[in-house]
């Protein structure tokens, strides 16, 4: 499965509901009124979800069975109409091995794949079979479900993130970084490599696209956090290794930077269940140091998302030991001087991609083994699950989201 890190951030809040909180409450009430008389999922604004599905996921997780075709599912949601769900097979390989976030640039989804798999000793080894697929980045038009461009790589691409300029895509590689520039037709017009002697396992971009917080791994297998800068010439340069202070940082995964760009949450789990409860780290990005942690949140922290209000975060927890019967969502409150685990909810196995709607009034959670996306109404810090789900292809591995009308 994947190696993850959770970023924890702290934003200033005032006593009583903030303007953002009040708007979320209003949006949730309006959404509930619409859904009262509808037998399907709606959203407060036009929303597109992309689920990247790994047909090998079931066999990897259970250690048995045969792989099926990889697929991409695109879901169009709106305020008034029923969801439009389309799945296409065989156009792009994908893998469960990595942080479960998918990049979207305009009308185009970015699909990364690498051929690394975990052997019996828990080490990553190259798999040259057709099932694993090639090391590549594929650009797909989310309107037509057609591939517009692709690039083959000698390095292993772990994760792609969309830049705020809606033109560039930053890709973490097994030997550094790749920055791609796309035009309005979904064609790659520029490729810039920045080589390092470390593997970029997972990362996040600041909201302005200038700073990067990454979980990296050296040739010895040691993992740590590091801060990078994306320069105007599309090269990526190292700022410094993140100061762990007295905190343990040994398996940082899937960081997410807060909207204020000053703090981040990181999952110190490696994205694997090992029977030990994992911590969430809080990072001060300005000083580039770990400043706090939320201890023993769950086993196998896989991904996280921070609410637009900045008042809390939701974490997908695998709990994937052979005898486990359920996975979980964990909710953490975030205040100016503390981060606290509030509660956990049981969910079907295995929660991977997780995203809030534009206003934060809904939460979307993809499940690898259930092959669907669950939808929750957000009321304050409470999550209330819809009875409806959004079905996807076999082996959900990553989730992306974008907003606005997308003409099909």
Buried (B, 14 or more C-beta within 10 A) or exposed (E): BBBBBBBBBBBEBEEEBBEBBEBBBEBBEBBEEEBEEEEEBBBBBBBBBBBBBBBBBBBBBEEEEEBBBBBBBBBBBBEEEEBEBEBBBEBBBBBBBBBBBBBBBBBBBBBBBBBBBBEEEEEBEEBEEEBBBBBBBBBBBBBEBEBBBBBEBEBBBBBBBBBEEEBBBBBBBBBBBBBBBBEEEBEBEEBBBBEBEBBBBBBBBBEEBBBBBBBBBEEEEEBBBBBBEBEEEBBBEBBEEBBBEEBEBEBBBBBBBBBBBBBBBBBBBBBBBBEEBBBBBBBBBEEBBBBBBBEEBBBBBBBBBBBBBBBBBBBBBBBBEEEBEEBBBBBBBBBEEEBEBEEBBEBBBBBBBBBBBBBBBBBBBBBBBBBBBBBBBBBEBEBEBBEBBBBBBBBBBBBBBBBEEBEE
